[in-house]
Amino acid sequence: MSLRIGLLGATGLVGRTMLAVLEQRDFPADTPRLLASERPRDSTLPFRGRALPVEPVRPEAFRGLDLARFATSNPVSLSWADVARAAGATVIDNSSAFRYHY
Ligand SMILES: NC(=O)c1ccc[n+]([C@@H]2O[C@H](COP(=O)([O-])OP(=O)(O)OC[C@H]3O[C@@H](n4cnc5c(N)ncnc54)[C@H](OP(=O)(O)O)[C@@H]3O)[C@@H](O)[C@H]2O)c1
């Protein structure tokens, strides 16, 4: 089974590390969808020998994902967690935004 994964905050310190770990561990994931802020960019990140584009985060970006990994600040995680869940993704957030929620 191969999971469809999105990585919000892919360009940050933690996001880049998460991407590297997915590759190093040979995690059973399709090509991850890399998401970051909406600031203009023309950037890619390396993954399994390919240069994957980094997309600005939008609600539609979470459609079709099994798993959304967040590596963002608390306010960004709070803004996008419900959006990602509504799109059908399971969210794993690396911030402390939801630390006392469950
Ligand atoms: N650094 C650590 O050692 C460490 C350890 C444990 C936990 N954490 C936690 O992990 C999280 C990420 O930390 P970090 O150090 O990786 O942060 P970071 O390097 O500042 O990266 C932040 C990421 O969030 C994105 N972002 C910023 N504003 C955004 C917005 N409005 N909408 C969508 N994406 C946005 C950035 O994209 P752009 O490139 O577009 O700005 C970037 O990809 C934080 O909650 C932090 O507390 C960090």
Backbone and ligand atoms as CSV (ligand in chain L), in Angstrom:
chain,resi,resn,atom,element,x,y,z
A,1,MET,N,N,0.844,-1.196,0.000
A,1,MET,CA,C,0.000,0.000,0.000
A,1,MET,C,C,0.876,1.242,0.000
A,2,SER,N,N,0.501,2.208,-0.803
A,2,SER,CA,C,1.267,3.444,-0.874
A,2,SER,C,C,0.372,4.609,-0.473
A,3,LEU,N,N,0.855,5.408,0.476
A,3,LEU,CA,C,0.046,6.513,0.985
A,3,LEU,C,C,0.278,7.780,0.166
A,4,ARG,N,N,-0.781,8.557,0.060
A,4,ARG,CA,C,-0.660,9.877,-0.586
A,4,ARG,C,C,-0.459,10.895,0.531
A,5,ILE,N,N,0.710,11.518,0.517
A,5,ILE,CA,C,1.107,12.377,1.630
A,5,ILE,C,C,1.288,13.818,1.171
A,6,GLY,N,N,0.826,14.743,2.008
A,6,GLY,CA,C,1.117,16.161,1.809
A,6,GLY,C,C,1.975,16.641,2.959
A,7,LEU,N,N,2.838,17.589,2.670
A,7,LEU,CA,C,3.731,18.121,3.697
A,7,LEU,C,C,3.598,19.640,3.710
A,8,LEU,N,N,2.856,20.147,4.705
A,8,LEU,CA,C,2.696,21.596,4.824
A,8,LEU,C,C,3.846,22.145,5.672
A,9,GLY,N,N,4.550,23.138,5.116
A,9,GLY,CA,C,5.762,23.643,5.759
A,9,GLY,C,C,6.992,22.935,5.224
A,10,ALA,N,N,6.855,22.437,3.999
A,10,ALA,CA,C,7.918,21.599,3.419
A,10,ALA,C,C,9.249,22.333,3.288
A,11,THR,N,N,9.209,23.658,3.174
A,11,THR,CA,C,10.449,24.406,2.943
A,11,THR,C,C,11.192,24.735,4.230
A,12,GLY,N,N,10.563,24.497,5.383
A,12,GLY,CA,C,11.180,24.869,6.656
A,12,GLY,C,C,12.173,23.827,7.147
A,13,LEU,N,N,12.761,24.131,8.278
A,13,LEU,CA,C,13.775,23.229,8.849
A,13,LEU,C,C,13.192,21.844,9.125
A,14,VAL,N,N,12.034,21.832,9.790
A,14,VAL,CA,C,11.416,20.544,10.130
A,14,VAL,C,C,10.841,19.874,8.881
A,15,GLY,N,N,10.218,20.658,8.011
A,15,GLY,CA,C,9.624,20.085,6.804
A,15,GLY,C,C,10.660,19.414,5.913
A,16,ARG,N,N,11.798,20.073,5.731
A,16,ARG,CA,C,12.857,19.470,4.907
A,16,ARG,C,C,13.374,18.181,5.554
A,17,THR,N,N,13.447,18.194,6.871
A,17,THR,CA,C,13.908,16.991,7.568
A,17,THR,C,C,12.894,15.862,7.412
A,18,MET,N,N,11.603,16.202,7.525
A,18,MET,CA,C,10.566,15.175,7.335
A,18,MET,C,C,10.678,14.555,5.949
A,19,LEU,N,N,10.895,15.402,4.947
A,19,LEU,CA,C,10.996,14.901,3.576
A,19,LEU,C,C,12.208,13.980,3.436
A,20,ALA,N,N,13.312,14.388,4.037
A,20,ALA,CA,C,14.523,13.561,3.967
A,20,ALA,C,C,14.301,12.216,4.653
A,21,VAL,N,N,13.584,12.224,5.765
A,21,VAL,CA,C,13.344,10.972,6.492
A,21,VAL,C,C,12.422,10.045,5.682
A,22,LEU,N,N,11.420,10.630,5.026
A,22,LEU,CA,C,10.553,9.808,4.167
A,22,LEU,C,C,11.390,9.068,3.127
A,23,GLU,N,N,12.371,9.785,2.593
A,23,GLU,CA,C,13.222,9.178,1.562
A,23,GLU,C,C,14.169,8.144,2.180
A,24,GLN,N,N,14.808,8.526,3.266
A,24,GLN,CA,C,15.791,7.624,3.890
A,24,GLN,C,C,15.155,6.327,4.347
A,25,ARG,N,N,13.937,6.420,4.894
A,25,ARG,CA,C,13.270,5.217,5.425
A,25,ARG,C,C,12.513,4.458,4.351
A,26,ASP,N,N,12.546,4.980,3.133
A,26,ASP,CA,C,11.807,4.372,2.038
A,26,ASP,C,C,10.336,4.206,2.417
A,27,PHE,N,N,9.783,5.253,2.995
A,27,PHE,CA,C,8.386,5.239,3.440
A,27,PHE,C,C,7.474,4.954,2.247
A,28,PRO,N,N,6.462,4.114,2.436
A,28,PRO,CA,C,5.596,3.745,1.311
A,28,PRO,C,C,4.651,4.880,0.907
A,29,ALA,N,N,5.228,5.902,0.306
A,29,ALA,CA,C,4.438,7.064,-0.089
A,29,ALA,C,C,4.594,7.304,-1.580
A,30,ASP,N,N,3.474,7.728,-2.199
A,30,ASP,CA,C,3.582,8.249,-3.555
A,30,ASP,C,C,4.383,9.547,-3.477
A,31,THR,N,N,4.566,10.162,-4.604
A,31,THR,CA,C,5.266,11.445,-4.640
A,31,THR,C,C,4.580,12.421,-3.684
A,32,PRO,N,N,5.254,12.895,-2.646
A,32,PRO,CA,C,4.588,13.780,-1.689
A,32,PRO,C,C,4.229,15.124,-2.321
A,33,ARG,N,N,3.144,15.682,-1.847
A,33,ARG,CA,C,2.752,17.024,-2.290
A,33,ARG,C,C,3.375,18.029,-1.320
A,34,LEU,N,N,4.188,18.909,-1.823
A,34,LEU,CA,C,4.932,19.844,-0.966
A,34,LEU,C,C,4.240,21.187,-0.942
A,35,LEU,N,N,3.907,21.639,0.264
A,35,LEU,CA,C,3.134,22.870,0.424
A,35,LEU,C,C,3.862,23.834,1.350
A,36,ALA,N,N,3.718,25.121,1.043
A,36,ALA,CA,C,4.308,26.147,1.909
A,36,ALA,C,C,3.418,27.378,1.843
A,37,SER,N,N,3.944,28.520,2.252
A,37,SER,CA,C,3.118,29.729,2.292
A,37,SER,C,C,2.778,30.182,0.871
A,38,GLU,N,N,1.929,31.170,0.805
A,38,GLU,CA,C,1.493,31.658,-0.499
A,38,GLU,C,C,2.450,32.686,-1.083
A,39,ARG,N,N,3.566,32.921,-0.410
A,39,ARG,CA,C,4.469,33.925,-0.980
A,39,ARG,C,C,5.028,33.386,-2.299
A,40,PRO,N,N,5.204,34.315,-3.256
A,40,PRO,CA,C,5.647,33.857,-4.577
A,40,PRO,C,C,6.976,33.124,-4.498
A,41,ARG,N,N,7.105,32.071,-5.263
A,41,ARG,CA,C,8.344,31.303,-5.255
A,41,ARG,C,C,8.471,30.568,-6.581
A,42,ASP,N,N,9.655,30.156,-6.838
A,42,ASP,CA,C,9.883,29.247,-7.954
A,42,ASP,C,C,10.864,28.227,-7.410
A,43,SER,N,N,10.337,27.297,-6.598
A,43,SER,CA,C,11.285,26.418,-5.923
A,43,SER,C,C,10.867,24.957,-6.016
A,44,THR,N,N,11.855,24.134,-5.884
A,44,THR,CA,C,11.641,22.694,-5.855
A,44,THR,C,C,12.469,22.133,-4.699
A,45,LEU,N,N,12.125,20.929,-4.289
A,45,LEU,CA,C,12.923,20.216,-3.295
A,45,LEU,C,C,13.220,18.823,-3.836
A,46,PRO,N,N,14.399,18.286,-3.530
A,46,PRO,CA,C,14.756,16.971,-4.064
A,46,PRO,C,C,14.078,15.841,-3.303
A,47,PHE,N,N,13.624,14.826,-4.048
A,47,PHE,CA,C,13.028,13.634,-3.430
A,47,PHE,C,C,13.206,12.472,-4.392
A,48,ARG,N,N,13.904,11.442,-3.942
A,48,ARG,CA,C,14.122,10.235,-4.752
A,48,ARG,C,C,14.601,10.571,-6.162
A,49,GLY,N,N,15.571,11.484,-6.242
A,49,GLY,CA,C,16.189,11.785,-7.526
A,49,GLY,C,C,15.403,12.727,-8.417
A,50,ARG,N,N,14.300,13.239,-7.887
A,50,ARG,CA,C,13.486,14.170,-8.678
A,50,ARG,C,C,13.424,15.517,-7.973
A,51,ALA,N,N,13.089,16.533,-8.738
A,51,ALA,CA,C,12.891,17.860,-8.161
A,51,ALA,C,C,11.389,18.106,-8.084
A,52,LEU,N,N,10.853,18.069,-6.863
A,52,LEU,CA,C,9.401,18.231,-6.700
A,52,LEU,C,C,9.057,19.700,-6.498
A,53,PRO,N,N,8.012,20.180,-7.148
A,53,PRO,CA,C,7.630,21.584,-6.985
A,53,PRO,C,C,7.035,21.847,-5.605
A,54,VAL,N,N,7.279,23.034,-5.089
A,54,VAL,CA,C,6.630,23.474,-3.844
A,54,VAL,C,C,5.445,24.348,-4.243
A,55,GLU,N,N,4.265,23.966,-3.743
A,55,GLU,CA,C,3.045,24.688,-4.104
A,55,GLU,C,C,2.590,25.571,-2.948
A,56,PRO,N,N,1.944,26.703,-3.265
A,56,PRO,CA,C,1.324,27.484,-2.191
A,56,PRO,C,C,0.139,26.714,-1.614
A,57,VAL,N,N,-0.012,26.750,-0.299
A,57,VAL,CA,C,-1.114,25.993,0.303
A,57,VAL,C,C,-2.461,26.624,-0.061
A,58,ARG,N,N,-3.387,25.770,-0.434
A,58,ARG,CA,C,-4.762,26.171,-0.752
A,58,ARG,C,C,-5.661,25.027,-0.290
A,59,PRO,N,N,-6.950,25.291,-0.073
A,59,PRO,CA,C,-7.829,24.203,0.378
A,59,PRO,C,C,-7.787,22.996,-0.547
A,60,GLU,N,N,-7.733,23.242,-1.846
A,60,GLU,CA,C,-7.754,22.126,-2.807
A,60,GLU,C,C,-6.497,21.265,-2.723
A,61,ALA,N,N,-5.453,21.807,-2.138
A,61,ALA,CA,C,-4.175,21.080,-2.097
A,61,ALA,C,C,-4.273,19.811,-1.251
A,62,PHE,N,N,-5.279,19.730,-0.381
A,62,PHE,CA,C,-5.389,18.570,0.508
A,62,PHE,C,C,-6.283,17.471,-0.066
A,63,ARG,N,N,-6.951,17.778,-1.171
A,63,ARG,CA,C,-7.852,16.774,-1.766
A,63,ARG,C,C,-7.069,15.548,-2.223
A,64,GLY,N,N,-7.596,14.386,-1.896
A,64,GLY,CA,C,-6.972,13.154,-2.369
A,64,GLY,C,C,-5.833,12.659,-1.499
A,65,LEU,N,N,-5.513,13.390,-0.432
A,65,LEU,CA,C,-4.409,12.955,0.426
A,65,LEU,C,C,-4.914,12.007,1.514
A,66,ASP,N,N,-4.123,10.985,1.839
A,66,ASP,CA,C,-4.404,10.141,2.995
A,66,ASP,C,C,-3.900,10.814,4.262
A,67,LEU,N,N,-2.737,11.432,4.148
A,67,LEU,CA,C,-2.022,11.938,5.323
A,67,LEU,C,C,-1.493,13.341,5.037
A,68,ALA,N,N,-1.714,14.264,5.974
A,68,ALA,CA,C,-1.131,15.605,5.850
A,68,ALA,C,C,-0.221,15.828,7.048
A,69,ARG,N,N,1.067,15.922,6.785
A,69,ARG,CA,C,2.033,16.206,7.842
A,69,ARG,C,C,2.224,17.710,7.890
A,70,PHE,N,N,2.108,18.301,9.088
A,70,PHE,CA,C,2.292,19.744,9.227
A,70,PHE,C,C,3.608,20.022,9.953
A,71,ALA,N,N,4.394,20.920,9.395
A,71,ALA,CA,C,5.632,21.378,10.036
A,71,ALA,C,C,5.610,22.898,9.995
A,72,THR,N,N,4.629,23.453,10.687
A,72,THR,CA,C,4.359,24.890,10.613
A,72,THR,C,C,4.207,25.469,12.021
A,73,SER,N,N,4.126,26.790,12.071
A,73,SER,CA,C,3.909,27.460,13.355
A,73,SER,C,C,2.487,27.172,13.847
A,74,ASN,N,N,2.244,27.458,15.112
A,74,ASN,CA,C,0.912,27.183,15.676
A,74,ASN,C,C,-0.221,27.871,14.907
A,75,PRO,N,N,-0.109,29.169,14.586
A,75,PRO,CA,C,-1.230,29.805,13.874
A,75,PRO,C,C,-1.497,29.178,12.514
A,76,VAL,N,N,-0.442,28.788,11.822
A,76,VAL,CA,C,-0.637,28.175,10.498
A,76,VAL,C,C,-1.302,26.813,10.657
A,77,SER,N,N,-0.861,26.044,11.630
A,77,SER,CA,C,-1.489,24.736,11.869
A,77,SER,C,C,-2.960,24.908,12.233
A,78,LEU,N,N,-3.255,25.883,13.069
A,78,LEU,CA,C,-4.649,26.112,13.463
A,78,LEU,C,C,-5.501,26.509,12.258
A,79,SER,N,N,-4.924,27.232,11.327
A,79,SER,CA,C,-5.681,27.679,10.154
A,79,SER,C,C,-6.018,26.534,9.211
A,80,TRP,N,N,-5.102,25.544,9.108
A,80,TRP,CA,C,-5.250,24.572,8.032
A,80,TRP,C,C,-5.657,23.165,8.488
A,81,ALA,N,N,-5.608,22.880,9.769
A,81,ALA,CA,C,-5.890,21.501,10.200
A,81,ALA,C,C,-7.314,21.073,9.838
A,82,ASP,N,N,-8.295,21.917,10.139
A,82,ASP,CA,C,-9.681,21.526,9.838
A,82,ASP,C,C,-9.926,21.464,8.335
A,83,VAL,N,N,-9.249,22.330,7.603
A,83,VAL,CA,C,-9.397,22.315,6.140
A,83,VAL,C,C,-8.895,20.986,5.585
A,84,ALA,N,N,-7.744,20.575,6.073
A,84,ALA,CA,C,-7.165,19.322,5.591
A,84,ALA,C,C,-8.040,18.129,5.993
A,85,ARG,N,N,-8.548,18.166,7.212
A,85,ARG,CA,C,-9.407,17.068,7.676
A,85,ARG,C,C,-10.700,17.024,6.866
A,86,ALA,N,N,-11.272,18.205,6.581
A,86,ALA,CA,C,-12.510,18.249,5.790
A,86,ALA,C,C,-12.292,17.689,4.388
A,87,ALA,N,N,-11.068,17.800,3.905
A,87,ALA,CA,C,-10.750,17.263,2.571
A,87,ALA,C,C,-10.499,15.758,2.616
A,88,GLY,N,N,-10.505,15.193,3.830
A,88,GLY,CA,C,-10.379,13.743,3.939
A,88,GLY,C,C,-9.031,13.245,4.408
A,89,ALA,N,N,-8.117,14.156,4.726
A,89,ALA,CA,C,-6.777,13.740,5.149
A,89,ALA,C,C,-6.713,13.564,6.658
A,90,THR,N,N,-5.905,12.633,7.100
A,90,THR,CA,C,-5.545,12.532,8.509
A,90,THR,C,C,-4.373,13.474,8.727
A,91,VAL,N,N,-4.490,14.334,9.761
A,91,VAL,CA,C,-3.464,15.350,9.984
A,91,VAL,C,C,-2.550,14.945,11.140
A,92,ILE,N,N,-1.261,15.038,10.905
A,92,ILE,CA,C,-0.271,14.882,11.974
A,92,ILE,C,C,0.496,16.186,12.045
A,93,ASP,N,N,0.320,16.904,13.154
A,93,ASP,CA,C,0.857,18.260,13.279
A,93,ASP,C,C,2.065,18.265,14.216
A,94,ASN,N,N,3.144,18.864,13.755
A,94,ASN,CA,C,4.367,18.889,14.548
A,94,ASN,C,C,4.456,20.118,15.457
A,95,SER,N,N,3.510,21.035,15.335
A,95,SER,CA,C,3.519,22.200,16.219
A,95,SER,C,C,2.866,21.821,17.549
A,96,SER,N,N,2.816,22.800,18.461
A,96,SER,CA,C,2.160,22.533,19.746
A,96,SER,C,C,0.733,23.078,19.774
A,97,ALA,N,N,0.196,23.428,18.601
A,97,ALA,CA,C,-1.111,24.091,18.551
A,97,ALA,C,C,-2.220,23.279,19.206
A,98,PHE,N,N,-2.149,21.968,19.080
A,98,PHE,CA,C,-3.244,21.122,19.577
A,98,PHE,C,C,-2.843,20.326,20.816
A,99,ARG,N,N,-1.786,20.799,21.464
A,99,ARG,CA,C,-1.204,20.011,22.562
A,99,ARG,C,C,-2.211,19.671,23.651
A,100,TYR,N,N,-3.099,20.613,23.966
A,100,TYR,CA,C,-4.036,20.363,25.073
A,100,TYR,C,C,-5.454,20.083,24.590
A,101,HIS,N,N,-5.601,19.745,23.310
A,101,HIS,CA,C,-6.943,19.558,22.763
A,101,HIS,C,C,-7.487,18.148,22.974
A,102,TYR,N,N,-6.600,17.158,23.152
A,102,TYR,CA,C,-7.098,15.781,23.218
A,102,TYR,C,C,-6.596,15.101,24.464
L,1,LIG,N1,N,13.164,23.725,14.420
L,1,LIG,C1,C,13.101,22.766,15.350
L,1,LIG,O1,O,14.124,22.244,15.853
L,1,LIG,C2,C,11.775,22.250,15.830
L,1,LIG,C3,C,11.752,21.140,16.636
L,1,LIG,C4,C,10.524,20.619,17.024
L,1,LIG,C5,C,9.362,21.232,16.636
L,1,LIG,N2,N,9.399,22.334,15.866
L,1,LIG,C6,C,8.133,22.927,15.446
L,1,LIG,O2,O,7.919,22.592,14.062
L,1,LIG,C7,C,7.244,23.673,13.424
L,1,LIG,C8,C,8.067,24.146,12.235
L,1,LIG,O3,O,9.337,24.644,12.705
L,1,LIG,P1,P,10.506,25.054,11.692
L,1,LIG,O4,O,11.674,25.388,12.525
L,1,LIG,O5,O,10.641,24.034,10.612
L,1,LIG,O6,O,9.910,26.413,11.030
L,1,LIG,P2,P,10.444,27.183,9.749
L,1,LIG,O7,O,11.801,26.728,9.347
L,1,LIG,O8,O,10.225,28.647,10.017
L,1,LIG,O9,O,9.426,26.714,8.586
L,1,LIG,C9,C,8.097,27.130,8.586
L,1,LIG,C10,C,7.379,26.540,7.403
L,1,LIG,O10,O,6.036,27.018,7.447
L,1,LIG,C11,C,5.719,27.642,6.195
L,1,LIG,N3,N,4.806,28.762,6.400
L,1,LIG,C12,C,5.074,29.961,6.990
L,1,LIG,N4,N,3.972,30.743,6.975
L,1,LIG,C13,C,3.017,30.020,6.356
L,1,LIG,C14,C,1.664,30.281,6.013
L,1,LIG,N5,N,1.067,31.449,6.320
L,1,LIG,N6,N,0.960,29.327,5.361
L,1,LIG,C15,C,1.543,28.123,5.049
L,1,LIG,N7,N,2.828,27.816,5.337
L,1,LIG,C16,C,3.543,28.746,5.990
L,1,LIG,C17,C,7.049,28.127,5.645
L,1,LIG,O11,O,6.906,28.302,4.258
L,1,LIG,P3,P,7.674,29.476,3.439
L,1,LIG,O12,O,9.004,28.915,3.028
L,1,LIG,O13,O,6.779,29.712,2.277
L,1,LIG,O14,O,7.789,30.657,4.336
L,1,LIG,C18,C,7.944,26.955,6.033
L,1,LIG,O15,O,7.785,25.900,5.113
L,1,LIG,C19,C,7.009,24.742,14.510
L,1,LIG,O16,O,5.727,24.556,15.089
L,1,LIG,C20,C,8.095,24.437,15.514
L,1,LIG,O17,O,7.765,24.882,16.817
L,1,LIG,C21,C,10.568,22.847,15.428
